[in-house]
């Protein structure tokens, strides 16, 4: 019962006053200066010095810029540095 467990998680998060993304598996893209963190990534679809494309499950994030270097890849996070010039979200992932 996926709907039931999601409801329990949501209610527990509300009672503990936690943000929704801390309780549920929600993708998040954080950009601070030249540092980029993509949390909740399902797959790294494309990487070059000028482009990063990641599958977030329900969406695909396209990041374009210059001098991208991947610093860390785990099963749920991707950390990169480089100058971001454009970020967009597309339809469903893989």
C-alpha positions as CSV (number, residue, x, y, z in Angstrom):
1,X,0.0,0.0,0.0
2,X,2.2,2.8,-1.2
3,X,-0.5,5.5,-0.5
4,X,-0.8,4.4,3.1
5,X,2.9,4.6,3.9
6,X,3.2,7.9,2.1
7,X,0.3,9.3,4.3
8,X,2.0,8.0,7.5
9,X,5.3,9.7,6.5
10,X,3.6,12.9,5.6
11,X,1.7,13.0,8.9
12,X,4.8,12.2,11.0
13,X,6.7,14.9,9.2
14,X,3.9,17.4,10.0
15,X,3.8,16.4,13.6
16,X,7.6,16.8,13.9
17,X,7.5,20.0,11.8
18,X,9.9,18.6,9.3
19,X,10.0,19.9,5.7
20,X,8.3,17.5,3.2
21,X,11.6,16.7,1.4
22,X,13.1,15.4,4.6
23,X,10.4,12.8,5.0
24,X,9.6,11.8,1.4
25,X,12.1,11.0,-1.4
26,X,12.0,14.3,-3.2
27,X,14.7,15.4,-5.7
28,X,16.5,18.6,-4.9
29,X,18.9,20.7,-6.9
30,X,21.1,23.1,-4.8
31,X,23.4,25.6,-6.5
32,X,25.7,27.8,-4.4
33,X,28.3,29.7,-6.4
34,X,30.0,27.2,-8.6
35,X,29.0,24.2,-6.5
36,X,26.1,22.0,-7.7
37,X,24.4,19.3,-5.6
38,X,21.7,17.1,-7.1
39,X,20.0,15.0,-4.5
40,X,17.6,12.1,-5.3
41,X,19.1,11.5,-8.7
42,X,18.2,8.1,-10.2
43,X,20.8,8.2,-12.9
44,X,23.5,10.4,-14.5
45,X,22.4,10.4,-18.2
46,X,25.0,12.7,-19.7
47,X,28.1,14.4,-18.6
48,X,30.6,16.7,-20.4
49,X,32.5,19.8,-19.4
50,X,29.5,21.8,-20.7
51,X,26.5,19.7,-19.9
52,X,25.0,17.5,-17.1
53,X,21.8,15.6,-17.6
54,X,20.3,13.6,-14.6
55,X,17.2,11.4,-14.3
56,X,15.3,12.5,-11.2
57,X,12.6,9.8,-11.6
58,X,9.6,11.9,-12.6
59,X,11.7,14.6,-14.3
60,X,15.0,15.1,-16.1
61,X,17.2,18.0,-15.1
62,X,19.4,19.6,-17.9
63,X,22.3,21.8,-16.7
64,X,24.4,23.8,-19.2
65,X,27.5,25.8,-18.4
66,X,31.3,25.7,-18.5
67,X,34.1,23.7,-16.9
68,X,31.9,21.1,-15.2
69,X,33.8,18.6,-13.1
70,X,32.1,15.8,-11.2
71,X,33.4,15.6,-7.6
72,X,31.2,12.9,-6.1
73,X,28.7,10.4,-7.2
74,X,26.7,8.2,-4.8
75,X,23.6,6.1,-5.2
76,X,21.5,9.2,-4.5
77,X,23.7,12.3,-4.9
78,X,25.8,14.0,-7.5
79,X,28.2,16.8,-6.6
80,X,29.8,18.9,-9.3
81,X,31.6,22.2,-9.7
82,X,31.5,24.6,-12.7
83,X,29.8,27.7,-14.0
84,X,26.1,27.1,-14.5
85,X,24.5,29.2,-17.3
86,X,21.2,27.4,-17.7
87,X,19.1,24.9,-15.7
88,X,15.9,23.4,-16.9
89,X,13.6,20.5,-16.1
90,X,12.0,18.2,-18.7
91,X,9.4,15.5,-18.7
92,X,9.6,12.0,-17.1
93,X,12.8,10.2,-16.5
94,X,14.1,6.9,-17.7
